[in-house]
């Protein structure tokens, strides 16, 4: 944690945090400002197995990560310098409990100007990396998993709704409604590669 802060913070100015999943709708830290933002070189993907928060070891769920390639639209939050000491440790504990993410300071394009923000990107060498799954496998994992923080479908739906409110992405809202249907035969394909894009991997016992 301290090495990450030292790599991107001078100890005096405010810092920016990039959110692409639950941070968009549940940041859980006091921030001075938030902006729409895009990070290039990574895309949002259901690529991380969750065996605690949104699933169990027997029925793991899937949560979003930033995987290589493409671009991702999300939100950046400005954390005031005076709040870093109290807020950053809790954020770190939330995002890095199992070490499946790599903290990276990346340039984010916002509606005003570019900012350097801390992004938690997927570590493809982690055993928690889901890898290449069929769309049917992803849908099944999301539909049938529940963990400490609730159903995986609720997590995916909350993220989709937050994005729809922010960007008016109607296709993602439509996809979520289909995902919530009970019949697996009626599950549609994912609307774009921004939802899922994997390489060959299998579940781990982490998360």
BELJO-V564606 format. One line per field, one symbol per residue. burial: b if it has 16 or more other C-alpha atoms within 10 Angstrom, else e. Layout:
BEGIN
burial: ???
END
This chain:
BEGIN
burial: eeeebeebbeeeebbbbbbbbbbbbeeeeebeebbbbbbeebbbbbbbbbbbbbbbbebbbbbbbbbbeebbbbbbbbbbeeebeebbeebeeeeeeeebbbbebbbbbbeeeebbbbbbbbbbebbbbbbbbebeebbbbbbebbbeeebbbbbbbbbbbbbbeeeeeeebbebbebbbeeeeeebeebeeebbbbbeebebbebb
END
